[in-house]
Amino acid sequence: MSEFAGVTLTLPAVNAWPERPAPRAGPVERCVATLASVAIGSANDLRAKELMRIVPAVDAYAHDLAGLDDQELRARAEVLRPTLRHNRHNRAALAQLFAIIREIAGRAIGKRHHGVQLAAGLALLRGMVAEMEPGEGKTLTATLAASAVALAGEPVHVVTVNDYLARRDAEAMGPVYRALGLSVGLAETGQTHAERQRAYGADIVYVTNKELAFDYLRDRLAGGNKGAVRDALRPLLDASAPLRRLRGLGTAIIDEADSVLIDEARTPLIIGAEAPGNIPIADLEQALADARALHPGEDFTVWPGLRRVEIGDAALGRLVSSVGGRGGRWVIPAWRKELWRQALTALHLCLRDIDYMLRDGQIEIIDEFTGRAMPGRSWGAGLQELVAIKEGLPLAAHSIDRARLTYQRFFRRYRNLAGMTATANEVSREFWTVYGLRVARLPTHRPKRRLALPTRILPAGEKWPAIGAEIARMHALGQPVLLGTRTLAASVAASEALAERGLPHRLLNAAQDRGEAETLSRAGEAGQITIATNMAGRGADIGLGVGVAALGGLHVIISELHEARRIDRQLAGRSARHGAPGSYRMMLGLDDALALQWPLWLRNIAGQRLMLFMMRVAQFRTEWRNARLRQQLLRVEDVLDDVLAFSGPRE
């Protein structure tokens, strides 16, 4: 208690706002982390064996708990609260609690945790990323760790990739939490400030990564960027102060952790405010006119795999000679060269229905890893405006950054961080060096029955007819097929190829993203043909229809290698879930993006195996480049903090 101006205040507890200071790593720390990551990555399978030892310990309580009623089970969990608050890693207490949660789940929702889920729950509590095969039940697994942390008295954020999954999981798992005496909240798009506050006031909150990070930024802005402790005290000292949404950054359990922490880490989250345009429209239009007068291969070179354009010296000289009399910033060599390069990028690298789509008169960037449109996202350095002019669209109001944060910096501030995904092993070293997260590769609950059919690499222009023929053959047998495409444009081309053969199908891409989970949930029914861009519908379960298992299960066709091997593996994992049969085949083309990184003469003489190897090499180079970009972004953020330190935190 404290008295100030005759008013008695009850000060919050020391941990009222849990959050770690933003970690900083110098060259020495980064070097040590990189060297340690070699050992970290090689131990992924060994950790799983140690985690599985909790299974017999949990099973030992099963008979005793089965005879208790619901109130007695809840009372048993309450007894464990003091132990968990003192040490949430107490193995005996966790084994008993896991057994209680399993018994409650069986009664409340008709699902009981199997051994792999119990081991994965322990991995989450130990601050790891649990790699579980698709269909192994990550949603149910999260209840184990979330309940243990919530009973210990710390707020828990269960993070998902879209609002549908957040609502679905909160509603599906809610009965389990409530049976334990815990409250469940859902923070989703469109809520009022009061509704969002009530959601975050719950013991366990389901929320998307985007909503969560932006709520944190809004709280920082509302609190005046004075720091976590000052912000927590602000409502007590000033009755008119806006109330915070979050209750701190205690524990986060991230579903699809590789998508959130790796793939989306390259894009900073920005809260902007309208301001006068930085580059005059006339200059942007002039730059586009200059760029359109240049000839590809002669005046400039486009490197699609590297997302780079290089202007030749002769062409640059002609452009420079034409700027006489323009004045303004055209007299600055570096500025005009960069504007020309951005104009060429807008014309030749930012492609409609691949990198962006037009909807309701607006440009919506398409995420290259998920295939989903990202409303509200925009390119910087004038590129967004150049693309709008190219498409003949009115320019939106220019904005300046009021707050900026990357997922890397945000999630590293949680006191306890863990995640789940089907594809973590390939990026286990980055999980460790950036977030301090180890990966545990867990086995499947039932033996895998997924059949990998031989890869086919087809000449340019022959891929879609060949894919259509394969789908027609399987459709005649009644076997369901899921065709995965990399881009919106490719999904449309695939749809046209199937339509020419009279094959009925469902199309799921960035332009038809509403109800994606419901669409994919039917993809395993007999005779169904589904086209999906990238990992649209990721997180939705695909069950097999009646009699489909006897036909061989769901067949997945991968029509193009993605920029990350993880995405290919995730797509293949759509088949043969829960120990059911299934198959997949890669049907690639010599005109695919990764193949185009090699010279035409080499593509023409390479055999199937050599060409696949070359495409894998191109994929590895792209993965390496993207990892470097994420690393550079993190370092740039640290440098900006140092440069702008005099003006206070940028969040």
PADO-215449 format. One record per residue (C-alpha): x, y, z. Coordinates in Angstrom, 3 decimals. Example, Ala and Ser with C-alpha at 12.3 -4.5 7.8 and 13.67 -1.06 7.14 Angstrom:
<<12.300, -4.500, 7.800>> <<13.670, -1.060, 7.140>> 
This chain:
<<0.000, 0.000, 0.000>> <<1.153, 3.551, -0.689>> <<-0.379, 6.968, 0.016>> <<-0.095, 9.879, -2.418>> <<-1.989, 13.172, -2.046>> <<-4.302, 11.596, 0.512>> <<-5.277, 8.740, -1.840>> <<-4.445, 5.174, -0.914>> <<-3.170, 3.115, -3.838>> <<-2.728, -0.619, -4.064>> <<0.368, -1.064, -6.200>> <<0.492, -3.993, -8.619>> <<2.618, -6.984, -7.859>> <<6.147, -7.028, -9.196>> <<5.114, -9.460, -11.948>> <<1.907, -7.570, -12.816>> <<3.400, -6.862, -16.240>> <<5.593, -9.797, -17.218>> <<7.967, -9.012, -20.078>> <<11.610, -9.568, -20.867>> <<13.732, -6.619, -21.969>> <<14.447, -6.735, -25.699>> <<17.539, -8.970, -26.018>> <<20.575, -7.634, -27.846>> <<23.289, -9.773, -29.361>> <<26.698, -8.478, -30.356>> <<29.101, -10.137, -32.831>> <<30.566, -12.455, -30.164>> <<27.145, -13.583, -28.931>> <<25.969, -14.217, -32.505>> <<29.065, -16.282, -33.245>> <<28.628, -18.385, -30.101>> <<24.930, -18.926, -30.866>> <<25.726, -20.016, -34.420>> <<28.323, -22.540, -33.247>> <<25.948, -23.857, -30.591>> <<23.192, -24.241, -33.181>> <<25.122, -27.075, -34.844>> <<24.813, -29.194, -31.715>> <<21.294, -27.907, -31.079>> <<20.083, -29.053, -34.489>> <<21.643, -32.506, -34.248>> <<19.862, -33.280, -30.950>> <<16.307, -32.755, -32.186>> <<15.454, -36.474, -32.252>> <<17.217, -37.267, -28.973>> <<15.071, -34.744, -27.102>> <<11.919, -36.497, -28.232>> <<13.055, -39.776, -26.643>> <<13.607, -38.048, -23.305>> <<10.246, -36.275, -23.498>> <<8.393, -39.528, -24.161>> <<9.407, -40.753, -20.693>> <<6.573, -38.734, -19.196>> <<4.001, -41.034, -20.826>> <<4.250, -43.962, -18.360>> <<4.291, -41.477, -15.470>> <<0.997, -40.019, -16.682>> <<-0.500, -43.439, -17.318>> <<0.212, -44.408, -13.711>> <<-2.513, -41.993, -12.539>> <<-5.151, -43.072, -15.048>> <<-6.882, -45.771, -12.974>> <<-7.121, -43.625, -9.840>> <<-8.533, -40.593, -11.683>> <<-11.105, -42.569, -13.660>> <<-13.111, -43.150, -10.464>> <<-13.353, -39.437, -9.527>> <<-16.239, -37.158, -10.465>> <<-15.758, -33.813, -12.239>> <<-15.576, -31.755, -9.044>> <<-13.017, -34.085, -7.522>> <<-10.874, -33.847, -10.647>> <<-10.982, -30.056, -10.477>> <<-10.079, -30.177, -6.792>> <<-7.053, -32.364, -7.611>> <<-5.892, -29.736, -10.115>> <<-6.382, -26.930, -7.560>> <<-4.148, -28.761, -5.101>> <<-1.324, -28.582, -7.656>> <<-1.484, -24.778, -8.007>> <<1.059, -23.936, -5.234>> <<3.535, -26.480, -6.575>> <<3.224, -25.163, -10.120>> <<3.627, -21.549, -8.970>> <<6.832, -22.480, -7.190>> <<8.152, -24.741, -9.956>> <<6.121, -25.394, -13.076>> <<8.714, -27.968, -14.192>> <<8.097, -30.314, -11.243>> <<7.909, -33.626, -13.079>> <<5.665, -35.432, -10.600>> <<3.181, -32.541, -10.478>> <<3.131, -32.261, -14.261>> <<2.539, -35.982, -14.722>> <<-0.441, -35.817, -12.359>> <<-1.786, -32.632, -13.965>> <<-1.445, -34.055, -17.483>> <<-3.365, -37.134, -16.348>> <<-6.112, -34.901, -14.904>> <<-6.330, -32.836, -18.105>> <<-6.473, -35.996, -20.224>> <<-9.312, -37.381, -18.122>> <<-11.213, -34.079, -18.238>> <<-10.721, -33.771, -22.021>> <<-12.089, -37.258, -22.542>> <<-15.223, -36.346, -20.613>> <<-15.688, -32.762, -21.844>> <<-14.933, -33.063, -25.573>> <<-14.560, -36.797, -26.164>> <<-10.817, -36.627, -26.935>> <<-7.993, -38.036, -24.830>> <<-4.342, -37.051, -25.258>> <<-2.181, -39.823, -26.679>> <<1.463, -40.350, -25.823>> <<2.964, -38.100, -28.491>> <<0.707, -35.227, -27.402>> <<1.766, -35.692, -23.762>> <<5.438, -35.513, -24.785>> <<4.759, -32.458, -26.935>> <<2.969, -30.753, -24.028>> <<6.064, -31.256, -21.896>> <<8.209, -29.832, -24.715>> <<6.082, -26.672, -24.737>> <<6.484, -26.232, -20.996>> <<10.232, -26.552, -21.428>> <<10.273, -23.761, -23.991>> <<10.766, -25.834, -27.123>> <<9.261, -26.058, -30.584>> <<7.474, -29.391, -30.853>> <<7.608, -30.753, -34.400>> <<4.524, -32.939, -34.861>> <<3.410, -34.523, -38.103>> <<0.268, -33.024, -39.674>> <<-2.840, -34.471, -38.069>> <<-1.191, -35.382, -34.771>> <<-3.454, -33.001, -32.832>> <<-1.548, -29.815, -32.009>> <<-4.754, -28.037, -30.908>> <<-5.403, -30.573, -28.140>> <<-1.703, -30.646, -27.236>> <<-1.737, -26.925, -26.407>> <<-4.253, -27.502, -23.584>> <<-1.613, -29.307, -21.534>> <<0.946, -26.502, -21.429>> <<-1.602, -23.668, -21.414>> <<-3.443, -25.148, -18.437>> <<-0.252, -25.753, -16.463>> <<0.958, -22.171, -16.951>> <<-2.463, -20.663, -16.248>> <<-2.781, -22.677, -13.020>> <<0.625, -21.281, -12.053>> <<-0.935, -17.801, -12.267>> <<0.557, -16.404, -15.477>> <<-1.445, -15.177, -18.502>> <<-1.121, -17.410, -21.559>> <<-1.455, -16.394, -25.202>> <<-2.171, -19.242, -27.626>> <<-1.223, -17.759, -30.995>> <<-2.681, -18.939, -34.312>> <<-2.324, -17.737, -37.903>> <<-5.886, -16.561, -38.618>> <<-9.115, -15.568, -36.892>> <<-10.958, -18.705, -37.987>> <<-8.468, -21.000, -36.264>> <<-8.355, -18.813, -33.147>> <<-12.151, -18.960, -32.763>> <<-12.346, -22.643, -33.683>> <<-9.697, -23.651, -31.158>> <<-11.038, -21.428, -28.363>> <<-14.525, -22.859, -28.773>> <<-13.348, -26.463, -29.165>> <<-10.961, -26.453, -26.188>> <<-12.972, -24.098, -23.964>> <<-14.835, -26.905, -22.121>> <<-11.517, -28.423, -21.014>> <<-10.237, -25.163, -19.544>> <<-13.523, -24.302, -17.856>> <<-13.676, -27.745, -16.258>> <<-10.313, -26.889, -14.663>> <<-11.688, -23.570, -13.360>> <<-9.825, -21.492, -15.963>> <<-11.291, -18.731, -18.132>> <<-10.847, -18.561, -21.924>> <<-10.750, -15.417, -24.064>> <<-10.788, -14.781, -27.804>> <<-9.195, -11.640, -29.294>> <<-10.208, -11.261, -32.927>> <<-10.618, -8.680, -35.662>> <<-13.473, -6.209, -35.281>> <<-13.731, -6.178, -31.488>> <<-14.183, -2.979, -29.509>> <<-11.566, -1.843, -27.023>> <<-13.741, -3.084, -24.138>> <<-14.271, -6.477, -25.782>> <<-10.546, -6.806, -26.406>> <<-9.781, -5.959, -22.776>> <<-12.196, -8.603, -21.532>> <<-10.608, -11.160, -23.850>> <<-7.092, -10.442, -22.573>> <<-8.370, -10.559, -19.003>> <<-8.918, -14.310, -19.318>> <<-6.434, -16.901, -18.057>> <<-5.899, -18.269, -21.571>> <<-6.338, -16.113, -24.675>> <<-6.573, -17.345, -28.261>> <<-5.403, -14.695, -30.716>> <<-3.659, -14.302, -34.084>> <<-0.040, -13.205, -34.241>> <<-0.996, -10.034, -36.131>> <<-3.729, -8.941, -33.701>> <<-1.508, -9.675, -30.719>> <<1.505, -7.724, -31.977>> <<-0.584, -4.731, -33.045>> <<-2.376, -4.696, -29.685>> <<1.029, -4.562, -28.020>> <<2.042, -1.631, -30.232>> <<-1.236, 0.186, -29.513>> <<-0.699, -0.322, -25.798>> <<2.792, 1.112, -26.080>> <<1.455, 4.161, -27.923>> <<-1.362, 4.635, -25.408>> <<1.120, 4.380, -22.571>> <<3.348, 7.041, -24.047>> <<6.322, 4.724, -24.663>> <<7.449, 5.047, -21.074>> <<8.337, 1.443, -20.486>> <<6.528, -1.577, -19.079>> <<6.601, -0.621, -15.372>> <<5.521, 2.990, -15.956>> <<2.767, 1.791, -18.303>> <<1.445, -0.676, -15.730>> <<1.201, 2.110, -13.116>> <<-0.291, 4.684, -15.491>> <<-3.987, 3.768, -14.963>> <<-3.465, 4.003, -11.185>> <<-1.882, 7.440, -11.329>> <<-4.093, 8.975, -14.009>> <<-7.778, 8.078, -14.159>> <<-8.059, 9.474, -17.683>> <<-5.263, 7.298, -19.050>> <<-6.307, 4.758, -21.692>> <<-6.380, 1.252, -20.288>> <<-4.041, -1.382, -21.691>> <<-5.351, -4.344, -23.601>> <<-2.687, -6.893, -22.673>> <<-1.645, -8.022, -19.197>> <<1.956, -8.472, -20.155>> <<4.063, -10.905, -22.126>> <<4.200, -13.944, -19.890>> <<3.853, -17.121, -21.952>> <<3.125, -17.566, -25.656>> <<2.376, -20.909, -27.304>> <<2.565, -20.441, -31.069>> <<0.802, -22.786, -33.452>> <<2.424, -23.019, -36.907>> <<5.543, -21.576, -35.278>> <<7.645, -21.672, -38.437>> <<5.074, -19.589, -40.320>> <<4.862, -16.959, -37.576>> <<8.435, -16.795, -36.299>> <<10.321, -17.495, -39.536>> <<8.279, -16.782, -42.665>> <<6.581, -13.609, -41.423>> <<9.664, -12.281, -39.630>> <<10.813, -10.404, -42.745>> <<7.907, -7.947, -42.647>> <<7.888, -5.282, -39.901>> <<4.556, -4.438, -38.279>> <<3.887, -0.719, -38.603>> <<1.249, 1.609, -37.211>> <<1.196, 4.683, -39.429>> <<-0.330, 8.127, -39.574>> <<-1.269, 10.067, -42.700>> <<1.303, 12.569, -43.909>> <<2.185, 14.412, -47.130>> <<3.631, 12.154, -49.807>> <<7.378, 11.655, -49.692>> <<7.854, 11.417, -53.478>> <<5.822, 13.698, -55.801>> <<3.434, 11.827, -58.089>> <<4.941, 13.530, -61.120>> <<8.354, 12.070, -60.269>> <<6.882, 8.582, -59.856>> <<5.092, 8.815, -63.203>> <<8.260, 10.075, -64.883>> <<10.313, 7.225, -63.421>> <<7.805, 4.672, -64.759>> <<7.905, 6.309, -68.205>> <<11.714, 6.134, -68.186>> <<11.626, 2.470, -67.118>> <<9.111, 1.500, -69.802>> <<11.494, 2.831, -72.471>> <<14.174, 0.317, -71.431>> <<14.468, -3.179, -72.926>> <<15.000, -6.270, -70.719>> <<18.183, -8.198, -71.374>> <<19.594, -5.267, -73.318>> <<19.284, -2.255, -70.999>> <<18.741, -4.050, -67.695>> <<18.868, -7.524, -66.151>> <<16.140, -9.057, -63.995>> <<17.077, -11.658, -61.376>> <<13.699, -13.138, -60.295>> <<15.175, -15.528, -57.749>> <<17.091, -12.718, -56.059>> <<14.271, -10.161, -56.465>> <<16.768, -7.770, -57.990>> <<17.082, -5.531, -61.053>> <<20.393, -4.234, -62.403>> <<20.533, -1.330, -64.878>> <<23.318, -1.507, -67.470>> <<25.879, 1.297, -67.624>> <<24.917, 2.349, -71.163>> <<21.210, 2.547, -70.299>> <<21.990, 4.420, -67.100>> <<24.039, 6.927, -69.068>> <<21.111, 7.559, -71.450>> <<18.741, 8.029, -68.515>> <<21.083, 10.489, -66.818>> <<21.406, 12.542, -69.995>> <<17.616, 12.856, -70.162>> <<17.128, 14.406, -66.713>> <<18.459, 17.829, -67.678>> <<16.028, 20.557, -66.745>> <<13.918, 18.391, -64.401>> <<15.421, 19.888, -61.252>> <<14.406, 18.872, -57.747>> <<15.845, 15.606, -56.476>> <<16.539, 14.433, -60.016>> <<19.942, 16.106, -59.654>> <<20.864, 13.631, -56.883>> <<22.526, 10.587, -58.560>> <<21.769, 8.033, -55.829>> <<18.122, 9.115, -55.499>> <<17.304, 8.963, -59.227>> <<19.089, 5.634, -59.741>> <<17.153, 4.055, -56.877>> <<13.855, 5.450, -58.210>> <<14.549, 3.990, -61.657>> <<15.409, 0.651, -60.083>> <<12.161, 0.693, -58.103>> <<10.223, 1.539, -61.258>> <<11.751, -1.466, -63.036>> <<10.924, -3.599, -59.997>> <<7.296, -2.460, -60.143>> <<7.112, -3.332, -63.846>> <<8.998, -6.627, -63.956>> <<9.174, -8.135, -60.456>> <<5.856, -7.111, -58.871>> <<3.457, -9.238, -60.892>> <<-0.317, -9.237, -60.599>> <<-1.842, -12.490, -59.255>> <<1.603, -13.614, -58.155>> <<2.971, -10.901, -55.854>> <<-0.265, -8.957, -55.440>> <<-3.898, -8.962, -56.440>> <<-6.489, -6.251, -57.078>> <<-9.586, -6.327, -54.889>> <<-12.141, -3.538, -54.468>> <<-9.831, -1.125, -56.264>> <<-6.985, -1.757, -53.841>> <<-3.630, -3.520, -54.064>> <<-3.407, -6.491, -51.697>> <<0.024, -8.071, -51.344>> <<0.022, -11.883, -51.515>> <<2.140, -13.652, -48.927>> <<4.547, -15.914, -50.812>> <<4.531, -18.583, -48.095>> <<0.830, -18.848, -47.269>> <<-0.747, -17.807, -50.570>> <<-3.060, -15.484, -48.647>> <<-3.755, -11.837, -49.373>> <<-2.523, -9.438, -46.683>> <<-4.869, -6.422, -46.526>> <<-3.230, -3.360, -45.016>> <<0.328, -4.414, -45.919>> <<2.284, -2.197, -48.300>> <<5.698, -1.961, -49.898>> <<7.970, 0.916, -48.998>> <<10.404, 3.278, -50.757>> <<7.788, 4.350, -53.319>> <<7.216, 0.832, -54.666>> <<3.582, 0.680, -53.535>> <<2.813, 3.965, -55.309>> <<4.629, 2.856, -58.467>> <<2.597, -0.360, -58.664>> <<-0.614, 1.625, -58.121>> <<0.280, 3.973, -60.987>> <<1.151, 0.979, -63.176>> <<-2.335, -0.434, -62.515>> <<-4.051, 2.934, -63.036>> <<-5.263, 3.125, -59.418>> <<-5.627, 6.273, -57.300>> <<-2.808, 6.704, -54.808>> <<-3.638, 6.131, -51.165>> <<-2.632, 8.683, -48.572>> <<1.038, 8.494, -47.668>> <<1.772, 7.468, -44.100>> <<4.617, 7.861, -41.650>> <<5.571, 5.323, -38.999>> <<4.228, 5.992, -35.495>> <<5.259, 2.590, -34.194>> <<7.254, -0.245, -35.733>> <<8.033, -3.743, -34.530>> <<9.138, -7.055, -36.017>> <<7.906, -10.452, -34.894>> <<11.494, -11.328, -34.024>> <<11.771, -8.507, -31.505>> <<8.223, -8.907, -30.209>> <<8.167, -12.618, -29.418>> <<11.653, -12.566, -27.880>> <<10.160, -10.320, -25.171>> <<7.982, -13.096, -23.808>> <<9.311, -14.526, -20.578>> <<8.378, -17.994, -21.820>> <<8.047, -18.869, -25.501>> <<7.176, -22.188, -27.149>> <<5.696, -23.397, -30.406>> <<4.282, -26.249, -32.467>> <<4.530, -27.002, -36.160>> <<4.854, -29.874, -38.579>> <<8.011, -28.413, -40.145>> <<10.636, -27.091, -37.759>> <<13.708, -29.240, -38.316>> <<14.890, -27.354, -41.424>> <<15.025, -24.055, -39.499>> <<16.000, -25.411, -36.079>> <<19.240, -23.418, -36.076>> <<17.400, -20.156, -36.756>> <<14.908, -20.965, -34.005>> <<17.862, -21.268, -31.640>> <<20.000, -18.321, -32.760>> <<17.091, -15.847, -32.904>> <<14.659, -17.044, -30.228>> <<16.647, -19.447, -28.058>> <<14.165, -22.210, -28.940>> <<15.213, -25.829, -29.244>> <<13.334, -28.225, -31.526>> <<12.040, -31.655, -30.533>> <<11.092, -33.942, -33.439>> <<8.343, -36.161, -32.116>> <<7.369, -39.505, -33.653>> <<3.907, -40.185, -35.041>> <<1.208, -41.722, -32.883>> <<0.541, -44.305, -35.584>> <<2.926, -45.563, -38.302>> <<3.041, -43.351, -41.401>> <<1.538, -44.793, -44.585>> <<2.424, -41.958, -46.961>> <<3.632, -43.093, -50.384>> <<6.012, -40.826, -52.325>> <<5.516, -41.364, -56.056>> <<8.360, -40.614, -58.527>> <<8.900, -36.941, -59.363>> <<8.155, -35.799, -62.903>> <<9.793, -32.745, -64.489>> <<7.984, -31.661, -67.635>> <<8.997, -29.421, -70.572>> <<7.770, -25.835, -70.632>> <<4.072, -25.645, -71.432>> <<3.402, -29.339, -70.805>> <<2.983, -29.341, -67.034>> <<-0.713, -28.484, -66.725>> <<-1.881, -30.950, -69.402>> <<0.114, -33.703, -67.660>> <<-1.305, -32.776, -64.252>> <<-4.802, -32.729, -65.754>> <<-4.281, -36.237, -67.137>> <<-3.095, -37.568, -63.771>> <<-6.028, -36.008, -61.917>> <<-8.479, -37.373, -64.506>> <<-7.092, -40.870, -64.008>> <<-7.465, -40.715, -60.231>> <<-10.858, -39.026, -60.424>> <<-12.131, -41.902, -62.549>> <<-11.214, -44.227, -59.672>> <<-12.930, -41.977, -57.121>> <<-9.680, -41.064, -55.322>> <<-9.658, -37.469, -53.977>> <<-6.869, -35.152, -55.153>> <<-5.408, -31.988, -53.626>> <<-3.389, -29.900, -56.112>> <<-1.029, -27.409, -54.490>> <<0.084, -24.348, -56.473>> <<2.565, -21.664, -55.568>> <<0.753, -18.587, -56.890>> <<-2.727, -17.292, -57.570>> <<-1.969, -17.179, -61.298>> <<-0.874, -20.817, -61.240>> <<-4.076, -21.837, -59.454>> <<-6.118, -20.135, -62.168>> <<-4.097, -21.888, -64.896>> <<-4.627, -25.220, -63.146>> <<-8.361, -24.544, -62.848>> <<-8.585, -23.797, -66.574>> <<-6.710, -27.005, -67.414>> <<-9.149, -29.069, -65.349>> <<-12.155, -27.219, -66.754>> <<-11.027, -28.118, -70.290>> <<-11.237, -31.779, -69.281>> <<-14.637, -31.280, -67.671>> <<-13.319, -32.134, -64.208>> <<-15.372, -30.567, -61.375>> <<-13.150, -29.003, -58.731>> <<-12.952, -26.490, -55.894>> <<-10.566, -23.547, -56.154>> <<-9.026, -22.060, -53.025>> <<-6.626, -19.157, -53.458>> <<-6.023, -15.610, -52.243>> <<-9.055, -14.406, -54.194>> <<-11.358, -17.062, -52.672>> <<-9.961, -17.174, -49.129>> <<-13.247, -17.030, -47.216>> <<-14.303, -20.340, -45.729>> <<-10.992, -21.969, -46.669>> <<-11.032, -24.387, -43.735>> <<-14.518, -25.636, -44.612>> <<-13.465, -26.113, -48.236>> <<-10.387, -28.129, -47.320>> <<-12.217, -30.194, -44.704>> <<-14.125, -31.803, -47.614>> <<-11.020, -32.379, -49.754>> <<-10.739, -35.985, -48.567>> <<-14.191, -37.052, -49.765>> <<-14.466, -39.512, -52.639>> <<-14.055, -37.920, -56.065>> <<-13.195, -34.462, -54.713>> <<-10.656, -32.321, -56.575>> <<-9.308, -29.301, -54.679>> <<-6.834, -26.661, -55.858>> <<-5.140, -24.665, -53.104>> <<-2.435, -21.998, -53.331>> <<0.546, -22.711, -51.142>> <<-0.656, -23.521, -47.648>> <<-4.076, -21.863, -47.796>> <<-6.171, -23.506, -45.116>> <<-3.109, -24.452, -43.088>> <<-4.285, -25.783, -39.752>> <<-7.518, -27.278, -41.110>> <<-7.889, -31.034, -40.808>> <<-8.660, -33.169, -43.872>> <<-10.565, -36.293, -43.000>> <<-11.108, -39.154, -45.437>> <<-14.593, -39.902, -46.714>> <<-16.260, -43.276, -46.651>> <<-14.354, -45.847, -48.670>> <<-11.515, -43.456, -49.575>> <<-8.896, -45.362, -47.552>> <<-9.484, -48.430, -49.728>> <<-8.798, -46.279, -52.816>> <<-5.389, -45.192, -51.494>> <<-6.408, -42.135, -49.480>> <<-5.870, -38.506, -50.434>> <<-3.395, -37.891, -53.277>> <<-1.451, -34.613, -53.184>> <<0.195, -33.112, -56.265>> <<2.917, -30.509, -55.703>> <<2.979, -28.484, -58.920>> <<6.000, -26.310, -58.076>> <<8.749, -26.260, -55.485>> <<8.318, -23.452, -52.995>> <<10.973, -21.102, -51.701>> <<11.336, -23.241, -48.572>> <<11.581, -27.024, -48.346>> <<9.361, -26.847, -45.259>> <<6.398, -25.731, -47.346>> <<6.803, -28.666, -49.729>> <<6.900, -31.041, -46.756>> <<3.895, -29.351, -45.173>> <<1.919, -29.754, -48.395>> <<2.887, -33.417, -48.762>> <<1.798, -33.898, -45.150>> <<-1.802, -33.131, -46.104>> <<-2.088, -36.781, -47.084>> <<-1.805, -39.898, -44.899>> <<-2.799, -38.231, -41.631>> <<-3.689, -40.136, -38.449>> <<-2.057, -43.272, -39.845>> <<-4.397, -43.333, -42.867>> <<-3.059, -44.196, -46.342>> <<-2.148, -41.444, -48.791>> <<0.296, -40.442, -51.487>> <<1.954, -37.452, -53.109>> <<3.862, -36.632, -56.260>> <<5.866, -33.618, -57.404>> <<5.036, -32.613, -60.987>> <<7.338, -29.726, -61.867>> <<8.058, -27.734, -65.027>> <<11.169, -26.404, -66.698>> <<9.508, -22.983, -66.699>> <<9.013, -22.921, -62.902>> <<10.572, -19.995, -61.025>> <<13.345, -22.060, -59.432>> <<14.200, -23.732, -62.754>> <<14.489, -20.338, -64.440>> <<17.460, -19.519, -62.215>> <<19.524, -21.816, -64.471>> <<20.523, -21.145, -68.121>> <<18.200, -22.453, -70.835>> <<20.859, -24.641, -72.451>> <<21.539, -26.391, -69.149>> <<17.848, -26.982, -68.490>> <<17.451, -28.513, -71.936>> <<20.239, -31.089, -71.543>> <<19.701, -31.981, -67.884>> <<17.977, -35.252, -67.106>> <<15.214, -35.679, -64.532>> <<17.512, -36.337, -61.565>> <<20.005, -33.603, -62.440>> <<17.234, -31.073, -63.032>> <<15.610, -31.879, -59.688>> <<19.002, -31.463, -58.017>> <<19.485, -28.099, -59.736>> <<16.053, -26.931, -58.590>> <<16.834, -28.024, -55.026>> <<20.078, -26.040, -55.196>> <<18.120, -22.976, -56.336>> <<15.666, -23.584, -53.498>> <<18.522, -23.790, -50.985>> <<20.002, -20.541, -52.285>> <<16.630, -18.843, -51.917>> <<16.237, -20.178, -48.371>> <<19.697, -18.891, -47.512>> <<18.916, -15.475, -49.001>> <<15.666, -15.206, -47.049>> <<17.433, -16.202, -43.838>> <<20.034, -13.497, -44.459>> <<17.285, -10.932, -45.035>> <<15.674, -11.842, -41.709>> <<19.023, -11.608, -39.985>> <<19.768, -8.243, -41.567>> <<16.336, -6.913, -40.598>> <<16.963, -7.825, -36.970>> <<20.330, -6.073, -37.027>> <<18.852, -2.996, -38.713>> <<16.225, -2.789, -35.966>> <<18.969, -2.877, -33.345>> <<20.924, -0.166, -35.172>> <<17.812, 2.021, -35.422>> <<17.332, 1.685, -31.680>> <<20.882, 2.943, -31.146>> <<20.584, 5.799, -33.656>> <<17.189, 6.951, -32.356>> <<17.897, 6.295, -28.691>> <<17.628, 10.000, -27.872>> <<13.946, 10.041, -28.915>> <<12.867, 7.048, -26.834>> <<11.730, 3.541, -27.807>> <<10.309, 3.221, -31.320>> <<7.420, 1.108, -30.061>> 
